[in-house]
Amino acid sequence: MHRTAIHDWHVARDGRMVDFAGWNMPIQYSSIIEEHQAVRQRVGLFDIGHMGRLKFTGPEAFDVLDRLLTNDVTKLEVGQVRYSLVCNEQGGTLDDVLVYRFDDCYRLVVNASNREKIVAWINRHLADADVEMTDETFETAMIAVQGPSAVIVLNPFVDVDIAVLGYYTAIEAKVNDVSAIVSRTGYTGEDGFEVVVDAVHGQPVWESLIAAGHKAGLLPCGLGCRDTLRLEAGMPLYGHEMDECIDPLTAGLGFGVKLRVGDFIGKTALTRIQQGPFARKRVGLRLEGRRIAREGAEVLQDEVPIGQVTSGTYSPTLGMPIAMAYLTLETANPGNTVEVDLRGQRVNAVVCDLPFYRRRDVR
């Protein structure tokens, strides 16, 4: 398995390590609920070095990305970050990504499970374009500082005031006196930042933040609470809410698809899909009782199957089991009562809008 630059620290601190997309990653240190609440109420620190980090340079980098990504790269200004998707010709989702624009390059952050696939897909479509793609995943470390106190913990280590940094923007700065990329982004539904440094500096930066964050109640956090946090925030996960058989429009990610401008792979198919009718819709479910609905659990109404659960967990914030599911359009209305089959036992659930949780200070 691959190891991040901070792997040895996790092992030394008795992090519960698991295989995640070929990476040896911490799932938790204390408990998922404790780490989850630290992020919601104070601040948490995540090693996200398993995420793919690709750099694009050359005069035609813009043209290549505009062809590969569903969002409008033409309006991306220096310092901006934008959510986008990579689709195949049929409109199926190959991955969801973040694209960053800097003075001399563009960067993509892709899912760990899809990095090799996306690298191969991009190479396939580079042709003779005057652009160089560099996979910097193994040469860099990536750390997420997430929670209401994230700016308080991170700001003293950065040589500029990141408190004024807008949501979904990025800068090149010094963190702990080493060169870094700092973006106001995250995957938890909270305020926060993601920091990229050279791999050799990953653990020193991590340890500095751990030490400084003690007074703020910072906890190191694993992938377990990263999943509960993103699910509460209604954020889709590749391989669950989207894949090559699920298009971004059906997944409710139309904000990341710009059909009226430019041309990109999958646009023709997505234009046709947009005309409808849609067969299903991604919704939230609030379940009765304490049992958790897992991926693949069947959703029924009046004994008729109407959809399937894609992700489920116990929500520490709401104090109840929650899930995301795809349901038929006629049954996807908020307030509708359905049943979820949990290994032969039917549990009542109520359809609700996403997200389940939204922080009050969203910019």
N, C-alpha and C positions, 0 to 999 in steps of 0.2 A: 504494500500500500504506500501511496505517497504520504509525505509528512510536511506539515507547514513549518515555517521558521520558528514557531513557538511550541512545537510539539513536545519537546523535552520538558518544558515548564508544566504543561498539562499533566504529563505522566508523573512528574515529581510531586505534584500537588494532589495526586490521587483522583484526577479527573476520570470519569467513566468513559473509556474510549471505545469507539465503534467504527466499523467500516461504513463510510458514507461516500458513495460515488467513487470508490477507489482511494479515498483519503482516510487516514487514521485520525478521527476527530473526537473531541469531547462532547458527549451528549448531555452531561451535567456534572456539577461538582458537589453541591449540597442537595437540593431538591429542585425539581422543575418549577414548582409553585413559588418557592422562595426566590429563585432567580427571576421568574416572571414578574413578581411583585416589585423586585428591586428596580427593574426597568420601568415599570409603570409609575412607580412612586419616587424613585431616586435616579439611579444610573447603573447601567450594566456594561460590561466589556466583553466583546465577542471576537474570537479569532475567526476571520472569514477568509483566511489565506487559500482555502480550497476553491474559491471562485476564480474563474478564468479571467485573465487580464491581457488584452490584446492592444497593441499600439500600431497606428497606421500613419505612415509618412509618405511624402511624395506629392507632386502636383495634382495627381488624379485621385487622391484619397477621398476627397469629397464625392466625386462622381461614383466611385465604387460603393461607398456606404449609402448614398442616395438610391442606388439601384438595389441594394440588399435589404434595406430597412424600410419598414412600413410607415414610419413617422417622417415628418418633413425636415430633412437635414438642412435644407436651404436657409431656414430661418434660425438656425442654431448659431448663437453669437459666442464669441470667445468667453469662456468661463461658465457656459451653460451646460447643464446635464439634462438629457431627455430620455424618457421611457419609450422603448420601441420594441418591435417584434421582428423576427426573421421568419419568413414563410416560404413554403415550397410553391410550386406552380399551381397546385390545387387549392391553395389558401390555407393549408394545414400549418400549424405552428411548429417550427423547428426549435425555437427558443424565445424567451423574452430577455431583453438586454437593456443596459444603460449605455448611452453614447455620450461621450464628453468631447467638447471642443476646446483646444488650446491654441496658442499662437502658431505653433509649428507642427501640430499633429492632431489626430483624433484618437480616442481610446474607446474600447468597448469592455464592459464587464459582463461576462456570460456565466450561466450556471455551470457548476462543477461537473454535473452529469452530462452536460452537452458540449463541453469545451472541445474535445477531439472532433466531434461531429461538425461543429460550427467552423473550426479551423479548416477542415476538409472542404466544407461547403464554400467557404470564402475563397480558398485556393482554386477551387473548381471554376469560380466566376471571375477571378482576377484577369485571366487571359493575358493580353499583352499590355495591360494598364501600367502606367508609370506610378506604381505605388508599392511600398514595402510593408508587409505585415510582420510584426514581431510578437511572439508569444512570450510575455514577461511573467507568466504565472509562477515559475519556479525561481526567478531571480528577485522576486519582491515578496513582501509580506503585506497583508491587508487586515486592518483592525477596525471594528465598529464600536463607537462610544454612543450609547443610546439611553435616552431617558430625560426627564425634565431638568436634571442637573448636568447634562452632558457638556454644555458650554462652559459651566463653572469648572469642571474637572479638566477639560482639554485646553481651554484658552491660555492658561499660563505657560504651556509648553510650545505654543505657536508664536512665531515672530510677527504676526499681524493679528488684528482683533477679529476673531471669527464670529463674534456675537452679531456683527452686522452682515454676515454672509447670508444671502437669501437661500430659500429652500430650492433644492435642485440646481445649485451652482457649485463651482469648484475653483480652487486656486492652487498654484504651486507656491509652497512656502517652506519654512524650516520648522520641523517639529522635533523637540529635544535636540536642537542644533544640527539636525541632518535634513537633507532635501526630502521633500514629501509632497504628495498630492492630498489635499483635504477637501472633501465634498460634504455638503449638508444633505445627506441622503441616508436611507436606512430601510429596514425591512421589518419594522416592529410596530409601526403606527405611532411612534413617539418622535419627539425632536431628537436629533442626533447627527453624528458625523461618521464618515468613513475615511480612514487614513491609509495611504499606500506609501511604504518606504522600501528601500533595498532590503533584501532578506537578512543580511548580516545585522541590520539595525532593528529587526522586528521584535526580538525578545527584550532588548534594552528599553525600547519605547513602551512595550507592554508592561514591563516591570515598573517603570517610572509612573505610569498611569495607575497601576494597582496601588502603589505606595501613596501617591498623592490623593487618590480617590477614597482612601479609608475614611476620612472625616465626613465625606459626602454620602457614605453608606454604599459605595460602589462594590459590586460583586462580579467576579468572573462568571460568565454565563455560557452554557453549552447549547447545542443544536436543539435540545428538547424544548426549552422555553422560546427559542427563536421560532419554532413551529407554532406553539400556542399563541404567541404574540401576533404573528402574521395572520393566523386564522381569525382571531378576534378583530383584526383590522380589515378582514375581508380580502386579503392579498392572495392571489392565486399562486400555486406552486406547480412548476413544470413537472409533468408526469402524473399529476393529480387533476387539476382543473384545466389543464391544456396539454396537448400533445399534437402529433402530426395528423391526427384524425379530428382535432377540434380547432376550428378557425378562431381568430381573435374576436370577431364580431359576436359569434355565439357565446364566447367566454365572457362577454361584457367588457371587452377591452378596446372598444371602438375609439376611445380617446387617444390611443396609440397608433391609429391607422388614419392616414390622410389620403383619401381616395380622390380628392379634387385637384391635387397638385402632383406633378412629376409622374414618374413611372417606376415601379418596383416589381420584383418577382412576386407573383401571387395577386397582383392588383386586379387583373381581369376576373379571376375567380371570386375575389372578395367583392368586387362590384356587383357581380351576379348574386352573390349570397346576400348582400345588403338589401336587394330588392324583395327579399323574403319569398314566402313566409318562413319564419324561424320555427324549427321543430321543438326547440327546448330552450331553457333559460337557466342561468346559474343563480341560485338563491341561497339564503341562509335558512337554517332550521334550528329551532330551540326545542330541545327534547325534555320530556318529563323524566323524573327520576334521576338516577346517578350513572346509568350505563352509557358508555360512549359508543357512538356509531362509527364504524371503521369504513375505510374505502371499499366500495363495492356493495355495501349494504343496500338492499332494495327498499324503495319508497313506494308505498301503496295508498290508494284511496278507494274505499268501498270495494276492497279485495282486488282492485285492478292495479297492476304495476304502472307507475307514472314516472319513474326515474331512479337514479342511483346516487348514493353518497360518494363524494370525491375526497373529502377530508373530514375528520371529526376529532374532537378533543373535549376535555373538561375545561371550561373557561374559569380561571381563577378570579378574573375581574367580575364576571356576572354571577359566578357561583352556580353554574349549571352546565350540562353538556350542550355543545353546539356543533354544528356541522355545515358544510357547504355541499350542495347537490345540484344536479341538473334535473329539472322537472319539465314536463310538457307545458306548453304555454298556458293552456286553459287551467292548469292547477297551480301555477306559479305565483298567484296573487298573494300579497302579504295578508296574514291573518287566516289563511286557509289551513285547516287542520288535516294532517296526514298521519300515516303510520310508517314507522321504520322497522324493518325486520332485522332484529339482532339475534342471529343464530337461532331462528325459529320462534323467538318471542317478539310480539308486536309491542312497540312503544309509541305512544302518541307524541306528535311534534307539531309545531306551528311554523308556517312559512313566514319569513321576515326579510326585510330589505338588508342589504349589506352596506357598510360594515356593521358588525355587532358593536364595535367600540370606535369612537372617534374622539381624539383629544380636543380639548376646548380651545387651545391656543394655535390651531392650525393657521399657517400663514396663507 
